[in-house]
């Protein structure tokens, strides 16, 4: 199934499930052959090396479908809009967790703290029982897993899915959210950061 086909399948499911969608077809780019005097495509290893200099926060995106809880580690997450409140995350088209999130039609973004690197690693492994021994409770609006110890969480309904090369861009409407206060025992060590292939922490 091609890029457009995967996005269209997700959108058809959301419409059938009664979830609002806001997918507008983008204009098709003008396609042409690359001339011999033009640069070849960027080397993937160099792309990763250079982009690795951009430090990002780390999250675990979770959902609850008929088979139980599902989730994956995600550093491609961002706030998108204040009015209406929207967030977005990017997921590889090859992800085995994404179809379950699409089936649920909802998700919760768990923002990780500096001490949760081990939790992140366990959710980055494909095929394992990622929730084994992990404490969670249902987020208030959607019931998606809200992981214990996370400094902040954002509970969302999927509103749009766009194609982006070998990834999908998933947009969610924020239905509920929250964060622990300093001194509550969670999040005191600051956020978990990812930079040049390693976890780190913020120091002011």
C-alpha positions as CSV (number, residue, x, y, z in Angstrom):
1,X,0.0,0.0,0.0
2,X,1.4,3.4,-1.0
3,X,1.7,6.5,1.2
4,X,-1.6,8.0,0.1
5,X,-3.3,4.6,0.5
6,X,-2.2,4.3,4.1
7,X,-3.4,7.8,5.0
8,X,-6.7,7.2,3.2
9,X,-7.3,4.0,5.1
10,X,-6.7,5.6,8.4
11,X,-9.1,8.5,7.5
12,X,-11.8,6.1,6.3
13,X,-11.6,4.3,9.7
14,X,-11.9,7.5,11.6
15,X,-14.9,8.6,9.6
16,X,-16.6,5.2,10.1
17,X,-15.9,5.4,13.8
18,X,-17.5,8.9,14.0
19,X,-14.2,10.7,14.7
20,X,-13.9,14.2,13.2
21,X,-11.5,14.5,10.3
22,X,-10.0,17.6,8.7
23,X,-7.9,16.2,5.9
24,X,-7.7,18.4,2.9
25,X,-6.0,17.1,-0.2
26,X,-2.7,18.8,-0.8
27,X,-1.7,20.0,-4.3
28,X,0.4,17.4,-6.1
29,X,4.0,18.5,-6.5
30,X,5.4,18.9,-10.0
31,X,7.4,15.8,-10.8
32,X,10.4,15.9,-13.1
33,X,13.7,13.9,-13.6
34,X,16.7,15.1,-11.7
35,X,19.3,16.6,-14.1
36,X,22.9,15.4,-14.1
37,X,24.1,18.8,-12.8
38,X,21.9,18.7,-9.7
39,X,22.9,17.3,-6.4
40,X,21.9,13.7,-5.7
41,X,19.6,12.8,-2.8
42,X,21.1,13.5,0.7
43,X,23.0,10.5,2.1
44,X,20.8,8.9,4.8
45,X,23.7,8.5,7.3
46,X,24.7,12.2,6.8
47,X,21.0,13.2,7.2
48,X,20.8,11.4,10.6
49,X,24.2,12.8,11.7
50,X,23.3,16.4,11.0
51,X,19.7,16.2,12.3
52,X,21.0,14.5,15.4
53,X,22.4,17.9,16.5
54,X,18.8,19.0,17.1
55,X,18.0,18.1,20.7
56,X,14.4,17.0,21.2
57,X,12.1,15.9,24.1
58,X,11.0,12.3,24.3
59,X,7.5,11.0,24.7
60,X,5.6,7.7,24.7
61,X,2.4,7.8,22.6
62,X,-0.2,5.4,23.9
63,X,-3.7,4.2,23.0
64,X,-6.2,1.6,24.1
65,X,-7.9,-0.7,21.6
66,X,-9.8,-3.9,21.8
67,X,-6.6,-5.9,22.4
68,X,-5.5,-3.7,25.3
69,X,-2.9,-1.0,25.7
70,X,-0.4,-0.1,22.9
71,X,2.3,2.5,22.7
72,X,5.7,3.5,21.2
73,X,8.5,5.8,22.0
74,X,8.3,9.0,20.0
75,X,10.6,12.0,19.7
76,X,8.8,13.5,16.7
77,X,6.2,15.3,18.7
78,X,5.2,19.0,18.7
79,X,2.5,21.4,19.7
80,X,0.7,22.6,16.5
81,X,-2.1,25.0,17.3
82,X,-3.4,27.0,20.3
83,X,-6.9,27.7,18.8
84,X,-8.1,25.0,18.4
85,X,-5.6,23.2,20.6
86,X,-3.8,20.7,18.4
87,X,-0.7,18.6,18.7
88,X,1.1,16.4,16.1
89,X,3.4,13.4,16.1
90,X,5.2,11.6,13.3
91,X,5.2,7.8,13.1
92,X,7.0,5.5,10.6
93,X,4.7,3.8,8.1
94,X,6.3,0.5,9.1
95,X,5.2,0.9,12.7
96,X,3.2,-2.1,14.0
97,X,1.8,0.1,16.8
98,X,0.3,2.8,14.5
99,X,-2.5,0.6,13.2
100,X,-3.7,0.0,16.7
101,X,-3.6,3.8,17.5
102,X,-5.5,4.5,14.3
103,X,-8.0,1.8,15.2
104,X,-8.5,3.4,18.7
105,X,-8.9,6.9,17.1
106,X,-7.4,8.5,20.2
107,X,-4.1,8.7,21.9
108,X,-2.3,10.1,24.9
109,X,1.2,11.7,24.7
110,X,3.2,10.9,27.9
111,X,6.1,13.4,28.2
112,X,9.0,11.7,29.8
113,X,11.2,12.9,32.7
114,X,15.0,12.7,32.9
115,X,14.8,9.5,35.0
116,X,12.6,7.6,32.5
117,X,15.2,6.6,29.9
118,X,14.7,3.0,30.7
119,X,11.0,3.2,30.2
120,X,11.6,4.9,26.8
121,X,14.0,2.1,25.7
122,X,11.4,-0.5,26.6
123,X,8.8,1.2,24.4
124,X,11.3,1.5,21.5
125,X,11.5,-2.3,21.2
126,X,9.2,-3.9,18.6
127,X,7.3,-7.0,19.4
128,X,7.9,-7.0,23.2
129,X,5.2,-6.7,25.8
130,X,5.9,-3.0,26.4
131,X,3.4,-2.7,29.2
132,X,4.8,-5.5,31.3
133,X,5.3,-4.1,34.8
134,X,4.3,-0.6,33.8
135,X,1.8,1.3,35.9
136,X,-0.8,3.3,34.1
137,X,-4.3,4.6,34.5
138,X,-6.8,5.7,31.9
139,X,-6.6,9.3,30.8
140,X,-9.8,11.2,31.6
141,X,-11.1,12.0,28.1
142,X,-10.2,9.0,26.0
143,X,-9.1,6.3,28.4
144,X,-5.7,6.0,26.7
145,X,-2.9,4.9,29.0
146,X,-1.5,7.6,31.2
147,X,1.9,6.3,32.4
148,X,2.8,6.6,36.1
149,X,5.7,9.0,36.7
150,X,5.4,11.0,33.6
151,X,5.7,14.8,34.3
152,X,3.0,15.7,31.8
153,X,0.4,14.1,29.6
154,X,-1.8,15.2,26.7
155,X,-5.1,13.3,25.9
156,X,-6.2,13.6,22.3
157,X,-8.6,12.5,19.5
158,X,-7.1,12.0,16.1
159,X,-8.4,14.6,13.6
160,X,-6.2,14.2,10.6
161,X,-3.5,12.0,9.1
162,X,-1.1,13.3,6.4
163,X,1.6,11.5,4.5
164,X,5.2,12.7,4.9
165,X,7.7,10.5,3.0
166,X,8.3,7.3,4.9
167,X,6.3,8.7,7.9
168,X,2.8,9.7,8.7
169,X,1.9,13.0,10.3
170,X,-0.8,12.5,12.9
171,X,-2.8,15.5,14.2
172,X,-4.7,15.3,17.4
173,X,-7.3,17.6,19.1
174,X,-6.4,18.1,22.7
175,X,-9.3,16.9,24.9
176,X,-7.5,17.0,28.3
177,X,-4.0,17.5,29.6
178,X,-2.1,17.9,32.8
179,X,1.3,18.2,34.5
180,X,2.7,17.6,37.9
181,X,3.9,20.5,40.0
182,X,7.5,20.8,41.1
183,X,7.9,19.0,44.4
184,X,5.2,16.4,43.7
185,X,7.8,13.7,43.4
186,X,7.6,13.5,39.6
187,X,9.5,15.5,37.0
188,X,11.9,17.2,39.5
189,X,14.8,16.1,37.4
190,X,13.6,18.0,34.3
191,X,12.7,16.5,30.9
192,X,14.3,13.6,29.2
193,X,16.2,14.8,26.1
194,X,17.6,13.0,23.1
195,X,20.7,14.4,21.4
196,X,23.1,12.8,18.9
197,X,21.9,9.3,19.7
198,X,22.0,9.6,23.5
199,X,19.7,10.5,26.3
200,X,20.4,13.6,28.4
201,X,18.9,16.1,30.7
202,X,18.4,19.8,30.9
203,X,20.6,21.9,33.2
204,X,19.8,25.5,33.7
